[in-house]
Amino acid sequence: NREMPRAFCSWTSSKFLPNAFPVAQQIRQRRSIKHSRPINGLTRIQGWKLRSTRDEDFAIFQFTLGIPGVDDDDVPRIAGLLCAFLVFFNNVASVNPTYAQTSTEQLAIILAVACITAPLLGRRLSDTTPYSMHGGESVNDEVFALSQTISDVTKADMAWATYALLTQTNAKGVLLFENNELDLLCARGQVHIATGTAETSLVMYLLTESIRNSDLAGTPPRLYLTDRRAIDMAGANNWGFLPQGTESVFMQLGNGNVRVLLFSDQPRAFSKKQRNRVAAVANKLCQIPS
């Protein structure tokens, strides 16, 4: 008599087998379930799809403290500084520290230094990682459209600005639009539009309508949605211009009437340095005469 797995027994007994059933009938029922085999390959395919869907649903949950005003990347540094302060206070308060206490304090200082320097090393490694303008989607899905209501000089500046944002950050797409009227000025990268749309005027019209329907007028000057959960909670999953698979969004209002919006297929894609770079570009674009 082979014993069935405990989780399987509890599942079958609670869901399918009433307590009034005889024990022999429960054993036959469990054996029939255990030795059943898929009839054809369709069952296997459905099982693979179900497992992949569960994996995708589980992947959106990521650890984050969510402390206002504190970047999660700086948490190890704060913990290291606090640990160093406590070690120093403990050493000063001890009159005759023992050898064990001294060894423990030395080890704590080493760990504190490691925690303090870890964010800096991580950012250096992130900055040295080459960025790619193309993600998992085809290059043919990318767009590059400029408004016809701005001057040629402004078009050139926005073209260079969007190119710099796509190559120097983890963004897969960027939108430049006016903050008051929500008129689109420039769209570049992987932006969701209707299939088969090729004319620039039609692309600008469709994206402008999508931006206006997304109710972006009341958004704060700086908005950073770090993962899919934050996107869903902010209602950004209803923004029609975001491509499928968007995992993070960053939006920055410059010192004027130009708002820059970037999105990526990676969660927590925009580091603090990249966000400051986007803010500088947004302020520079506000100084360009239209």
C-alpha positions as CSV (number, residue, x, y, z in Angstrom):
1,N,0.0,0.0,0.0
2,R,1.6,3.2,-1.1
3,E,0.8,6.2,0.8
4,M,-0.5,9.2,-1.2
5,P,1.1,12.7,-0.7
6,R,-0.3,14.5,2.3
7,A,-1.2,17.7,0.3
8,F,-3.0,15.6,-2.3
9,C,-5.0,13.6,0.2
10,S,-6.2,16.8,2.0
11,W,-7.1,18.4,-1.3
12,T,-9.1,15.4,-2.5
13,S,-10.8,14.8,0.8
14,S,-11.8,18.4,1.3
15,K,-12.9,19.1,-2.3
16,F,-14.3,15.9,-3.8
17,L,-14.7,13.2,-1.1
18,P,-17.3,13.6,1.6
19,N,-16.6,12.3,5.0
20,A,-19.5,9.9,4.7
21,F,-17.8,7.9,1.9
22,P,-16.3,4.5,2.9
23,V,-12.5,4.3,3.3
24,A,-12.2,1.7,0.5
25,Q,-14.1,4.0,-1.9
26,Q,-11.7,6.9,-1.0
27,I,-8.7,4.7,-1.7
28,R,-10.1,3.6,-5.1
29,Q,-10.9,7.2,-5.9
30,R,-7.4,8.4,-5.0
31,R,-5.8,5.6,-7.0
32,S,-7.8,6.3,-10.0
33,I,-6.8,10.0,-9.9
34,K,-3.2,9.1,-9.3
35,H,-2.8,6.7,-12.2
36,S,-4.8,8.8,-14.7
37,R,-2.9,9.9,-17.8
38,P,-3.7,12.7,-20.3
39,I,-5.7,11.4,-23.3
40,N,-3.9,13.6,-25.8
41,G,-1.4,16.4,-26.1
42,L,-4.1,19.1,-25.6
43,T,-4.2,18.5,-21.8
44,R,-0.4,18.9,-21.6
45,I,-0.6,22.2,-23.6
46,Q,-3.3,23.5,-21.3
47,G,-1.3,22.5,-18.3
48,W,1.8,24.3,-19.6
49,K,-0.3,27.4,-20.3
50,L,-1.7,27.3,-16.8
51,R,1.7,27.0,-15.2
52,S,3.1,29.8,-17.3
53,T,0.2,32.0,-16.4
54,R,0.7,31.3,-12.7
55,D,4.4,32.1,-13.1
56,E,3.6,35.4,-14.8
57,D,1.1,36.3,-12.0
58,F,3.7,35.4,-9.3
59,A,6.4,37.4,-11.0
60,I,4.6,40.7,-10.4
61,F,5.1,40.5,-6.6
62,Q,8.5,42.0,-5.7
63,F,9.9,43.0,-2.4
64,T,9.7,46.7,-1.7
65,L,9.6,48.7,1.5
66,G,7.6,51.6,0.0
67,I,9.0,54.2,2.5
68,P,8.0,57.7,1.4
69,G,11.1,59.7,0.4
70,V,13.5,56.8,0.7
71,D,14.7,54.9,-2.3
72,D,14.8,51.1,-1.7
73,D,18.3,51.1,-3.2
74,D,19.5,53.2,-0.2
75,V,18.1,50.9,2.5
76,P,21.3,48.9,2.8
77,R,23.3,52.1,3.3
78,I,20.9,53.3,6.0
79,A,21.1,49.9,7.8
80,G,24.9,50.0,7.5
81,L,25.1,53.5,9.0
82,L,22.8,52.5,11.8
83,C,24.8,49.4,12.5
84,A,28.1,51.4,12.6
85,F,26.6,53.9,15.0
86,L,25.4,51.1,17.4
87,V,28.8,49.4,17.3
88,F,30.5,52.7,18.1
89,F,28.1,53.4,21.0
90,N,28.6,49.9,22.3
91,N,32.3,50.2,22.2
92,V,32.3,53.6,24.0
93,A,29.9,52.3,26.7
94,S,32.1,49.2,27.4
95,V,34.7,49.8,30.1
96,N,36.8,46.6,29.5
97,P,35.7,45.0,26.3
98,T,36.5,41.3,26.0
99,Y,38.2,39.6,23.1
100,A,34.9,38.1,21.9
101,Q,33.2,41.6,22.0
102,T,36.1,43.1,20.1
103,S,36.0,40.4,17.4
104,T,32.2,40.8,17.1
105,E,32.5,44.5,16.7
106,Q,35.2,44.1,14.0
107,L,33.0,41.8,12.1
108,A,30.0,44.2,12.5
109,I,32.1,47.1,11.2
110,I,33.1,45.0,8.1
111,L,29.4,44.2,7.4
112,A,28.4,47.8,7.9
113,V,31.0,49.0,5.4
114,A,29.8,46.3,3.0
115,C,26.2,47.6,3.4
116,I,27.2,51.2,2.9
117,T,29.2,50.5,-0.3
118,A,26.8,48.0,-1.8
119,P,24.3,50.5,-3.3
120,L,27.2,52.5,-4.8
121,L,28.7,49.4,-6.4
122,G,25.3,48.3,-7.7
123,R,24.7,51.7,-9.3
124,R,28.1,51.7,-10.9
125,L,27.5,48.2,-12.4
126,S,24.1,49.4,-13.6
127,D,25.5,52.4,-15.3
128,T,28.1,50.3,-17.1
129,T,25.5,47.9,-18.4
130,P,24.8,48.7,-22.1
131,Y,21.3,49.8,-22.8
132,S,19.3,48.5,-25.7
133,M,16.6,50.3,-27.6
134,H,14.9,47.1,-28.6
135,G,13.2,44.7,-26.3
136,G,11.4,41.5,-27.0
137,E,9.1,43.1,-29.6
138,S,9.9,43.5,-33.2
139,V,11.7,46.6,-34.4
140,N,8.9,47.1,-36.9
141,D,6.5,47.9,-34.0
142,E,8.5,51.0,-33.1
143,V,7.4,54.5,-34.1
144,F,9.0,57.9,-34.4
145,A,6.6,60.7,-34.9
146,L,6.9,64.5,-34.4
147,S,4.2,67.1,-34.2
148,Q,3.8,69.3,-37.2
149,T,2.9,72.4,-35.1
150,I,6.5,72.9,-33.8
151,S,9.5,74.4,-35.6
152,D,12.2,72.4,-37.3
153,V,14.7,73.5,-34.6
154,T,12.4,72.1,-31.9
155,K,11.9,68.9,-33.9
156,A,15.7,68.4,-34.1
157,D,16.1,69.0,-30.4
158,M,13.3,66.6,-29.5
159,A,14.7,64.0,-31.8
160,W,18.1,64.1,-30.1
161,A,16.5,64.2,-26.6
162,T,14.4,61.1,-27.2
163,Y,17.4,59.3,-28.8
164,A,19.4,60.1,-25.7
165,L,16.7,58.9,-23.4
166,L,16.3,55.6,-25.2
167,T,20.0,54.9,-25.3
168,Q,21.1,56.1,-21.9
169,T,18.2,54.7,-19.9
170,N,16.3,51.4,-19.8
171,A,13.3,52.9,-21.5
172,K,11.7,51.1,-24.5
173,G,9.5,54.0,-25.4
174,V,9.2,57.8,-24.7
175,L,6.5,60.3,-25.1
176,L,6.8,64.1,-25.0
177,F,3.5,66.0,-24.6
178,E,2.2,69.4,-23.3
179,N,1.1,69.3,-19.7
180,N,-1.9,71.7,-20.1
181,E,-3.5,70.7,-23.4
182,L,-2.0,67.2,-23.4
183,D,-1.0,67.6,-27.1
184,L,1.6,65.1,-28.2
185,L,4.9,66.6,-29.3
186,C,7.0,63.5,-30.0
187,A,6.6,59.7,-29.8
188,R,9.5,57.3,-30.1
189,G,10.2,53.7,-29.4
190,Q,7.7,50.9,-28.7
191,V,4.4,52.7,-28.3
192,H,1.1,50.9,-28.6
193,I,-0.9,52.1,-31.6
194,A,-3.4,50.5,-34.0
195,T,-1.9,47.9,-36.2
196,G,-1.1,49.1,-39.7
197,T,-0.9,52.8,-38.8
198,A,1.9,54.3,-40.8
199,E,1.1,58.0,-41.5
200,T,2.7,60.4,-39.0
201,S,-0.4,62.6,-38.7
202,L,-2.6,59.6,-37.9
203,V,0.0,58.3,-35.3
204,M,0.0,61.7,-33.6
205,Y,-3.8,62.0,-33.6
206,L,-4.3,58.5,-32.2
207,L,-1.7,58.9,-29.5
208,T,-3.0,62.4,-28.6
209,E,-6.5,61.0,-28.1
210,S,-5.1,58.1,-26.1
211,I,-3.2,60.5,-23.8
212,R,-6.3,62.7,-23.3
213,N,-8.5,59.7,-22.5
214,S,-5.9,58.5,-19.9
215,D,-6.6,61.4,-17.6
216,L,-3.0,62.5,-17.1
217,A,-3.9,66.1,-16.2
218,G,-4.0,65.4,-12.5
219,T,-0.8,63.4,-12.2
220,P,2.0,64.7,-9.9
221,P,5.0,66.4,-11.5
222,R,7.1,63.3,-10.8
223,L,5.5,59.8,-11.0
224,Y,7.5,56.6,-10.8
225,L,5.6,53.3,-11.0
226,T,8.2,50.7,-10.2
227,D,6.4,47.5,-11.1
228,R,3.3,46.0,-12.4
229,R,1.5,46.1,-9.1
230,A,2.2,49.9,-8.8
231,I,0.9,50.3,-12.4
232,D,-2.3,48.5,-11.6
233,M,-2.9,50.4,-8.3
234,A,-2.4,53.8,-10.1
235,G,-4.8,52.8,-12.9
236,A,-2.0,53.2,-15.5
237,N,-2.9,49.8,-16.9
238,N,-5.8,51.6,-18.6
239,W,-3.4,53.9,-20.5
240,G,-4.0,52.9,-24.1
241,F,-0.6,54.1,-25.3
242,L,1.4,51.7,-23.1
243,P,2.6,48.6,-25.0
244,Q,1.8,45.1,-23.8
245,G,4.3,43.9,-21.2
246,T,5.1,47.3,-19.6
247,E,6.5,46.7,-16.1
248,S,7.6,50.2,-15.0
249,V,6.7,53.8,-15.9
250,F,8.4,57.1,-15.1
251,M,6.9,60.5,-15.8
252,Q,8.6,63.9,-15.2
253,L,7.2,67.4,-15.7
254,G,9.9,70.0,-16.6
255,N,10.1,73.6,-15.4
256,G,7.5,74.6,-18.0
257,N,4.8,72.9,-20.0
258,V,6.5,69.8,-21.3
259,R,6.1,66.4,-19.7
260,V,8.3,63.4,-20.4
261,L,7.0,59.9,-20.0
262,L,9.1,56.8,-20.3
263,F,8.2,53.1,-19.9
264,S,10.1,49.9,-19.9
265,D,9.5,46.1,-20.0
266,Q,11.7,45.7,-16.9
267,P,10.5,46.2,-13.3
268,R,12.3,49.0,-11.4
269,A,14.0,49.9,-14.6
270,F,14.9,53.5,-13.9
271,S,17.5,54.1,-11.2
272,K,17.8,57.4,-9.3
273,K,20.6,58.6,-11.6
274,Q,18.4,57.9,-14.7
275,R,15.5,59.7,-13.2
276,N,17.6,62.7,-12.5
277,R,18.8,62.6,-16.1
278,V,15.3,62.5,-17.3
279,A,14.4,65.5,-15.1
280,A,17.3,67.5,-16.6
281,V,16.2,66.7,-20.1
282,A,12.6,67.7,-19.3
283,N,13.9,71.1,-18.0
284,K,16.0,71.6,-21.1
285,L,13.1,70.8,-23.4
286,C,10.9,73.5,-21.6
287,Q,13.5,76.1,-22.5
288,I,13.3,75.3,-26.2
289,P,11.1,77.8,-28.0
290,S,8.3,76.1,-30.0
